[in-house]
Structure formats: structure tokens, C-alpha cells
């Protein structure tokens, strides 16, 4: 090969390598399973988080948790307001949970009382950051996970992952009218930090033959949160 042809060959090879690198020939894309695992680690490592819970197609009768907002702190604390349907109306309950004891300020009262959260349609919110029983279990037990679109939310790039969740697991963390049915999940995970920003869950939460949707938004991972048991009257 002549020097001129050798030089042309080397230039062509270099250009081809650059094109391949620009088209994804470098590091492989993070898989859906790996992204979920990274999100679980980030959540399990967080000392605290703020959450907002909303629902669609929720009932207007019976007793059920339909929304709320508050702070959860490790190892087992919560403080916030939970929206509950009870006795034909929707009420906002001020709730505090510390070390497995749940306190609520019931309607028409001026102080907190120790309550069994099951009577209002929810479990202990202080357990939501527990790695074995809390929100991160949704990430660990997700099945048939697939990468979705990447988008920007409030200036942050998030990647969506769709998956199926076992109904009995969702019942333990949230609720379900038929735990034998799986729940469809769409997670939005921050690409840089791996922090779970949103979980949209659709399944038979309130009725076995009708789907409803819960949307859980998480933010402020690791914020300085102090929660103590309230005085009771």
C-alpha cells in the first residue's frame, strides 16, 4: 500500500470509529433492571424524603386513603396530612408516626390520639422508607421492566421505566381490592442521581373490577427532618 493510500486508510478508519462512538458505540445504555436497582439504592440510602400522593377514580363512599402529603424519615417516622374518605365525606387527617405508633388528630378534635391506621384504610406511613417493607420494595420486585422515554421535569432529566408489580406486594404497601391481580407501574427516575421522582400505579385498588391510579411524587431526599411524637389529649 502506497504512503498516500495508507494515510487515507488511517483517516477513514479514525472517522469511522468516531461515527460509531457518536452513535452509541461507547458505554452500553443502562438497562431497566439496573436503573431500578440504582433507584432502590438511592431510596434506601436516603435519610428522609418528602412525598405527595394523589389518586384518580377513587371512591366517594366507604373508607379509603385517597391522597396526602408529608415527610418520611428513617428509621420509622412520618409527619403530614393524609386525605381519607370516611362516612361519606373526604377528610384531611393530621398524622404523625414514630417508632410504630401512629397518632392522628381526628375531625372535630383539638388534640392527637393514638389510632390504628387500618381503620382509615392505610398502613403505618412511618414504614415507607423501610428497605424491607417500604416504597423501595416496589422497585425491587418489579417484573417485565422496560425502559421508556427520557424527558426533562423541572430542569432535571428523568428516565421512565414501565413494569408490573405483584398485587399482594402493593396491598402490603398501599392497598388492593384484589391482590391476585398485578399492578401496572410507571416509574420516573432521575438519570443523574438515580432518585425515584414519581411512581404511577394503576390497578384494582378500590374495586376488583375497576382500575384506579395512585401517583406518588418524591422529592427532598436527605433533607433535615425532625419528627417527634405529639402530645395526646
C-alpha positions as CSV (number, residue, x, y, z in Angstrom):
1,X,0.0,0.0,0.0
2,X,1.4,3.4,-1.0
3,X,2.0,6.0,1.7
4,X,-0.8,8.1,0.3
5,X,-3.3,5.2,0.4
6,X,-2.1,4.2,3.9
7,X,-2.7,7.8,5.1
8,X,-6.2,7.8,3.5
9,X,-7.0,4.4,5.1
10,X,-5.9,5.6,8.6
11,X,-8.1,8.8,8.2
12,X,-11.1,6.8,7.1
13,X,-10.7,4.3,10.0
14,X,-10.5,7.2,12.5
15,X,-13.6,8.8,11.1
16,X,-15.5,5.5,11.2
17,X,-14.5,5.0,14.8
18,X,-15.7,8.5,15.7
19,X,-19.1,7.9,14.0
20,X,-19.6,4.6,15.8
21,X,-18.8,6.2,19.2
22,X,-21.2,9.1,18.5
23,X,-24.0,6.5,17.6
24,X,-23.7,4.6,20.8
25,X,-20.6,2.6,20.2
26,X,-19.3,3.6,23.6
27,X,-20.7,2.6,27.0
28,X,-23.9,0.5,26.7
29,X,-27.2,2.0,27.9
30,X,-28.2,1.3,31.4
31,X,-30.8,-1.4,31.5
32,X,-34.3,-1.1,33.0
33,X,-33.3,-3.5,35.8
34,X,-30.1,-1.7,36.5
35,X,-31.9,1.7,36.7
36,X,-34.5,0.2,39.1
37,X,-31.7,-1.2,41.3
38,X,-29.9,2.1,41.3
39,X,-33.2,3.9,42.3
40,X,-33.7,1.4,45.1
41,X,-30.2,2.0,46.5
42,X,-30.7,5.8,46.3
43,X,-34.0,5.5,48.2
44,X,-32.7,3.1,50.8
45,X,-29.7,5.4,51.4
46,X,-31.9,8.5,51.9
47,X,-32.4,9.6,55.5
48,X,-35.6,11.3,54.6
49,X,-37.9,12.3,51.7
50,X,-41.0,14.4,51.0
51,X,-43.9,12.8,49.3
52,X,-47.2,13.9,47.7
53,X,-49.8,11.2,47.0
54,X,-52.8,11.7,44.6
55,X,-55.4,9.3,43.2
56,X,-57.7,9.0,40.2
57,X,-61.0,7.1,40.1
58,X,-61.1,6.9,43.9
59,X,-64.4,6.1,45.7
60,X,-66.6,8.6,47.4
61,X,-68.1,6.1,49.9
62,X,-66.6,3.6,52.3
63,X,-63.2,4.1,53.9
64,X,-60.1,4.6,51.9
65,X,-56.9,6.5,51.6
66,X,-57.1,8.8,48.6
67,X,-54.2,11.2,48.9
68,X,-51.8,13.0,51.2
69,X,-48.6,14.9,51.7
70,X,-45.8,14.7,54.3
71,X,-42.3,13.9,55.3
72,X,-40.9,10.4,56.0
73,X,-37.7,10.0,57.9
74,X,-35.6,7.0,58.7
75,X,-35.9,4.7,60.6
76,X,-39.6,4.9,61.0
77,X,-41.2,8.3,61.3
78,X,-43.8,10.3,59.4
79,X,-45.5,13.7,59.7
80,X,-48.0,15.1,57.4
81,X,-51.7,15.2,56.2
82,X,-53.5,12.2,54.8
83,X,-56.7,12.6,52.8
84,X,-59.2,9.9,53.7
85,X,-62.7,9.1,52.5
86,X,-64.8,8.1,55.6
87,X,-68.5,8.2,56.5
88,X,-69.4,9.7,53.1
89,X,-67.0,12.6,53.1
90,X,-63.4,13.3,52.5
91,X,-61.4,14.5,55.5
92,X,-57.8,15.6,56.0
93,X,-56.2,13.9,58.9
94,X,-53.0,15.3,60.5
95,X,-50.9,12.2,61.1
96,X,-47.7,11.6,63.0
97,X,-46.0,8.2,63.2
98,X,-43.0,7.5,65.4
99,X,-41.5,4.0,66.0
100,X,-44.6,2.1,65.0
101,X,-47.1,4.2,66.9
102,X,-49.5,6.2,64.8
103,X,-51.2,9.4,66.0
104,X,-54.0,11.3,64.3
105,X,-55.9,14.5,65.0
106,X,-59.5,13.3,64.3
107,X,-62.2,15.6,62.9
108,X,-63.8,17.9,65.4
109,X,-61.0,17.3,68.0
110,X,-58.2,19.6,69.1
111,X,-55.5,17.1,70.0
112,X,-53.9,13.9,68.8
113,X,-54.9,10.4,69.7
114,X,-53.2,7.0,69.1
115,X,-55.0,5.3,66.3
116,X,-55.0,2.0,64.3
117,X,-54.4,3.3,60.8
118,X,-56.1,0.3,59.3
119,X,-59.5,1.8,60.4
120,X,-58.9,4.6,58.0
121,X,-57.7,2.5,55.1
122,X,-53.9,2.8,55.3
123,X,-50.9,1.2,57.0
124,X,-48.2,2.8,59.1
125,X,-46.8,5.7,57.0
126,X,-43.6,5.7,59.1
127,X,-42.6,2.4,57.5
128,X,-42.5,3.8,53.9
129,X,-38.6,4.1,54.0
130,X,-38.1,0.7,55.4
131,X,-36.0,-1.2,52.8
132,X,-37.8,-4.5,53.6
133,X,-41.4,-3.2,53.6
134,X,-41.5,0.3,52.2
135,X,-41.6,2.0,48.8
136,X,-38.3,0.7,47.6
137,X,-39.8,-2.8,47.5
138,X,-41.8,-1.7,44.5
139,X,-38.5,-1.2,42.7
140,X,-37.0,-4.4,43.9
141,X,-40.0,-6.6,42.9
142,X,-40.9,-5.0,39.6
143,X,-41.4,-7.5,36.8
144,X,-41.1,-7.3,33.0
145,X,-39.4,-3.9,33.3
146,X,-38.8,-1.9,30.1
147,X,-37.1,1.4,29.5
148,X,-39.4,4.2,28.4
149,X,-38.8,7.8,27.2
150,X,-36.4,10.2,28.7
151,X,-37.7,13.7,29.5
152,X,-37.0,16.8,31.5
153,X,-39.0,17.7,34.5
154,X,-38.3,20.9,36.4
155,X,-34.9,21.1,34.8
156,X,-34.0,17.5,35.7
157,X,-33.7,14.7,33.2
158,X,-35.7,11.6,34.2
159,X,-36.0,8.2,32.5
160,X,-39.2,6.3,32.6
161,X,-39.4,2.5,33.4
162,X,-42.6,0.6,33.0
163,X,-43.2,-2.7,34.9
164,X,-45.7,-5.0,36.5
165,X,-45.9,-5.3,40.3
166,X,-47.3,-8.3,42.3
167,X,-50.7,-7.3,43.7
168,X,-50.0,-8.8,47.1
169,X,-46.9,-6.6,47.5
170,X,-48.9,-3.5,46.5
171,X,-51.6,-4.4,49.0
172,X,-49.0,-4.5,51.8
173,X,-47.5,-1.1,51.0
174,X,-50.6,0.7,49.8
175,X,-53.9,-1.2,49.2
176,X,-55.7,-3.5,46.8
177,X,-59.2,-4.9,46.4
178,X,-57.8,-7.9,44.6
179,X,-54.2,-8.8,45.5
180,X,-54.3,-11.6,42.9
181,X,-54.2,-9.0,40.1
182,X,-50.9,-7.4,39.1
183,X,-50.5,-3.6,39.2
184,X,-49.1,-1.6,36.2
185,X,-46.3,0.8,37.2
186,X,-44.6,3.7,35.5
187,X,-41.5,4.9,37.4
188,X,-39.7,8.2,36.6
189,X,-36.1,8.1,37.8
190,X,-33.6,10.9,37.8
191,X,-30.9,9.9,35.3
192,X,-28.0,11.5,37.2
193,X,-28.8,10.8,40.9
194,X,-30.9,7.6,40.4
195,X,-33.6,9.1,42.8
196,X,-37.1,8.0,42.2
197,X,-39.2,11.1,41.4
198,X,-42.6,9.6,40.6
199,X,-44.4,6.2,40.7
200,X,-47.7,5.9,38.8
201,X,-49.5,2.8,39.8
202,X,-52.7,1.5,38.1
203,X,-54.7,-1.4,39.4
204,X,-57.7,-2.6,41.4
205,X,-57.1,-0.5,44.4
206,X,-60.6,0.2,45.5
207,X,-62.7,-2.3,43.4
208,X,-61.7,-5.7,42.0
209,X,-63.4,-5.0,38.6
210,X,-62.3,-1.4,38.2
211,X,-58.9,0.2,37.9
212,X,-57.8,3.3,39.7
213,X,-54.5,5.2,39.8
214,X,-52.2,6.3,42.6
215,X,-49.4,8.8,41.8
216,X,-46.6,9.2,44.3
217,X,-44.1,12.1,43.9
218,X,-40.9,12.1,45.9
219,X,-38.5,15.0,46.5
220,X,-36.1,16.5,49.0
221,X,-34.1,13.3,49.6
222,X,-31.9,13.7,52.7
223,X,-33.5,16.9,53.9
224,X,-33.1,17.8,57.6
225,X,-36.3,16.4,59.1
226,X,-37.1,16.1,62.8
227,X,-40.2,14.3,63.8
228,X,-41.4,13.6,67.4
229,X,-44.5,12.2,69.0
230,X,-47.2,14.8,69.6
231,X,-48.9,15.3,72.9
232,X,-52.1,13.5,73.2
233,X,-55.3,14.7,74.9
